[in-house]
Amino acid sequence: QVQFVESGGGLVQPGGSLRLSCAASSSIFSLYDMGWYRQAPEKQRELVAVIEGGGSTNYADFVKGRFTTSRDNAKSTMYLQMNSLEPEDTAVYYCSGRDGWFRRYWGQGTQVTVAS
């Protein structure tokens, strides 16, 4: 079982940037994939970005060109660089990963608030 801890959230003005980190309790090298999800108040959790074990990435349309995810296997950490942030990006951001058995694990989330 792997545990995730997100960090890097906070308050940022529209147009600003934040970098989220997701630190895993064990090696992420063997994980099938990892991803970022977000949940805004009174909305369902939605996928933001996925990075597969081989490094390929996929993004939700609403973040394409603004967000970039990456992973550092040596540090067992995944990142989400968020640029050109908009008020609509305000949400709790969750880190998630699936192991080789496709069991999904979640972090506790980190709040991102975009407001002036």
C-alpha positions in Angstrom: 0.0 0.0 0.0 1.3 3.5 -0.9 0.4 6.7 0.8 0.4 10.1 -0.8 0.9 13.6 0.8 0.2 16.7 -1.3 1.7 20.1 -0.7 2.1 23.4 -2.4 -1.5 24.6 -2.3 -2.5 28.1 -1.2 -4.0 31.4 -2.3 -2.9 32.9 -5.6 -4.2 35.8 -7.7 -5.7 35.2 -11.1 -3.0 34.7 -13.7 -0.5 33.4 -11.1 1.2 30.1 -10.7 1.5 27.3 -8.2 3.4 24.1 -8.1 1.9 21.2 -6.3 3.9 18.2 -5.1 2.8 14.7 -4.2 5.2 12.7 -2.1 4.7 9.0 -2.0 5.5 6.8 1.0 7.2 4.2 -1.2 8.7 3.9 -4.7 6.4 5.1 -7.5 8.5 3.4 -10.1 6.2 0.4 -10.3 2.9 2.3 -10.2 0.7 1.8 -13.2 -0.1 5.5 -13.4 -0.5 8.6 -11.2 -2.8 11.5 -11.6 -4.2 14.8 -10.2 -7.9 15.3 -9.5 -9.7 18.2 -8.1 -13.0 18.9 -6.4 -14.6 22.2 -6.2 -17.4 23.0 -3.7 -20.7 21.2 -4.6 -19.1 19.6 -7.6 -17.9 16.2 -8.4 -14.3 15.2 -8.3 -12.8 15.5 -11.8 -9.6 14.4 -13.5 -7.0 17.1 -14.2 -4.0 15.2 -15.4 -2.5 11.7 -15.7 1.0 10.5 -16.0 1.6 6.9 -16.9 4.5 4.8 -15.8 6.3 5.3 -19.1 6.0 9.1 -18.7 3.3 9.8 -21.2 0.7 12.4 -20.0 -2.9 13.3 -20.6 -4.7 16.5 -19.6 -8.3 17.6 -19.2 -9.2 20.1 -21.9 -9.8 22.8 -19.3 -6.1 22.8 -18.2 -4.3 22.0 -21.5 -1.6 24.5 -22.2 -1.7 25.8 -18.6 -0.8 22.8 -16.4 2.0 20.4 -16.6 2.5 17.2 -14.6 5.8 15.4 -14.1 7.2 12.7 -11.9 10.6 12.1 -10.3 10.9 8.4 -9.6 14.1 8.9 -7.6 12.3 11.2 -5.2 9.0 9.3 -5.4 7.3 12.5 -6.1 4.9 13.8 -8.7 4.4 17.5 -9.5 1.7 19.7 -11.0 2.9 23.0 -12.4 -0.1 25.3 -12.7 0.2 28.5 -14.7 -2.3 31.2 -15.8 -4.6 30.2 -12.9 -8.2 31.2 -13.1 -10.8 31.5 -10.3 -12.5 28.5 -11.8 -9.4 26.4 -10.8 -10.2 26.9 -7.2 -10.6 23.4 -5.7 -9.1 20.8 -3.4 -6.5 19.0 -5.5 -5.9 15.4 -4.9 -3.0 13.1 -5.8 -3.9 9.6 -6.8 -2.1 6.5 -8.1 -2.8 3.0 -9.2 -0.6 0.0 -8.5 -0.1 -3.0 -10.8 -3.4 -4.5 -9.5 -5.2 -1.2 -10.4 -5.9 -0.5 -6.8 -6.3 3.3 -6.4 -4.8 5.3 -3.6 -5.5 8.9 -2.7 -3.8 11.7 -0.8 -5.6 13.9 1.6 -5.8 16.9 -0.8 -4.4 20.4 -0.8 -6.5 23.5 -1.2 -5.9 25.9 -4.1 -7.7 29.2 -4.1 -7.5 31.6 -7.0 -8.8 35.0 -6.0 -7.9 38.7 -6.0 
